[in-house]
Amino acid sequence: MRLTAQRLKNKPPRLITSDEYKPYTTAILEAFGDKQESKRTGNRGRPKKPCYRVPKDLVYATVHKKRVKGRVKKITYRTIFGTDEQVQSALKSSRCSRKVNTSFVERQNGTDRNRCSRKVRKSYCFSKKWDVHGAATKLSMYSYNFCWAIRTLRRPDGRAGKCTPAMAAGLANHVWTIEEWIKYPVRQC
């Protein structure tokens, strides 16, 4: 979340959605919230942790799944930060979805697991070192975005033909080959 906040220059997106995993709330608040340091008391011991205030433009909703005997019977959403009106306004202006869901990130996770054998559940191909795992993830995701044409994507210029996620985002103008992608010079930032 901190990297996302840095890339967005600490301005929260119109709407953040996730499942109800509890650490997400803290991570989102620490990344986009207004930090307020606790006053020093002069007493011994550790100082209090800083508090985070929720900004007016931070809107976060979670998908709530009601289960009966392990099966999902009803899906609703809960507004964590912001108001229900802000959530509905963000959904109305969205080009992708009209309801709070996690389908985009779940689809991305499924694609990631499919393309990187280290992430398949119950696999012997697990990563033993974190940096190797990160490198395998980057190889999988970058090649997917630049070298893999997606049948349902359309080019932003409206022309017919194959389109990759990078082309749809305006980052590339053609489908790259793996060789071209690997040999492309790296620009250090």
Secondary structure, DSSP 8 states (H G I E B T S, - for coil): -HHHHHHTTT---S-EEE-S-THHHHHHHHHHSEEE-----S-SS-----EEE--TT--EEEEEEEEETTEEEEEEEEEEES-HHHHHHHHHH-SS-SS---HHHHHHHHHHHHH-GGGSTT-S---SSHHHHHHHHHHHHHHHHHH---TT---TT---S---HHHHTTS-SS---HHHHHHS-----
